[in-house]
Amino acid sequence: MESAVWRGESPASEVAIQQLLSNSGIALPAAYLNHLRCSNGGEGDLSIEPYWVSFWKAEEVVELNRSYEVAQNIPGFFGFGSNGGGELLAFKVSDSEPFPIYRVPFIVMAQEDAVLIAQDFETFQGTLMAFKTNDQ
């Protein structure tokens, strides 16, 4: 079996994380914030669809949500990355915590096309193939 890919980035600064929290106005999951503290951005293989994740940097998350008009197109969602192609990866922040993770096509971004991929960020993070053990 080939080894899984993970291309991490340098950790996010606490200033960047606090600005993300302040500018988003959302109590983002601790597991997600801890992920940013380890890798601010990065990309790698997933064991579930969409099989690849490309995390946005803490400094870019709010602006990318604005640019993609996430709040207007799919109210109640907040993007944190993509599959490196045509799908947004987002928290459904209108649900109660822990926020479930969905994938949503960028074109045409519509709530009815949102597909649940993980119950929370910890479960999602567990699908990062590079962090799985090789005893499977």
N, C-alpha and C positions, 0 to 999 in steps of 0.2 A: 504494500500500500504506500502510495506517495505521501510525503509529509504535507501537512496543510500549510497554507500561506498566511502569515501575519506580518504586515508592514506597519509597525508602530511609529509613533511620532514622539517627540519630547513631551514631557508632562506639561499640562496647562498650569499657569500660575494661579495662585489663590485670587489675585486681583481679577484675572480673566473669568474665573468661575463666579466670583461675587458679582461681577458686571453682568454675566449671563443671567444669574438669578434675578438681579435687580431689573434688567431690561426686559426680561421675559415676563416677569410678574407671576411666575409659576414656581411652586415648590417642587422642583424636579427631583426625581428619585435619587436617594443617596448612592445607590449602586452605579448610576449613570455618572454622577459627579465624581465618584471614586475612580471610575474608568477614565475620565478626563484627567484626573490627577496622575494616572499612569501613562496615558497616551492621548495627547490632544489632537484628535483626528486619528488617522490610520485606517487600514483596510485589510480585509482577509476573508477566508472561506468560512461559510456557515454550513451546518449540517441540515438545515431546513431551507425551504424556498424563502428568499430568492437566491440562496446559495452563495451570496457575496454581500459584504457590507462595506461601505465607505463612510466612516464617521466624519462629520463636520467638526472643524475646530471650534472651541468655545467662543472665540472672538468673532466667528462668522455665523453662528447658529441663528441669532435673532435676525440679522440682515438677510440671510438666505430664506428664512420663513417669510419675511416681507417680500423679497424678490419673487418668490414662487406664489405669493398671495395665498398662503396656506389658510390663514384665518378666514379669508373671504370664500375660498373654494370648498374647504372642508372644515367648517366651524367645529371647535372642540378638539382639534388635533394640533400637535406641535412637532414639527420635523426635527430630527437630529442627524439625518444622513440619507444615503441612498443605496441602491444596489449597484452603483457605478454605471447605471444605464438609465432605464426609463421609469424607475419606481422610487418614490419617496418612502423612507422609513420614519415612522412617527409614533409618538405617544398619543393615546386618546385621553387627553387631559380633562374631558368632560365627564369621564367615568371617575369613580372613587379610586383613591390610591389603594394598591399600587397600580399605576397606569399601564394598561395593556399596550402592546406594540402591534402596529399594523403596517402593511405595505399598500401603497396607493399609487396607481399609474400617474405620472406627471401630466400626461396628455390623454384625455381630458380628466383633470383632477376632480373626482366626484365621490361623495361619501358612500354611495351605493356600490362603488368599486373597491372599497377598503376591505382588505382581507386580514383577519387576525392571524398573527404568526407566533405570538408569545403572550402569556398572561401578565408578565412583568419584565423589567429590564434584567433582573438576575437570571430568569429563565432564558431570555434572549442571549445574554452574555454566555450562558452555558452551551450555546450552540456554536460558539466560535471554535472551529475545528482545531486551531493551533493550540488551544488550551485544554483539549481533551487528552485523556491518557491513551497510551498505545496498547492497552490490554483488551481492546474490543475486537 
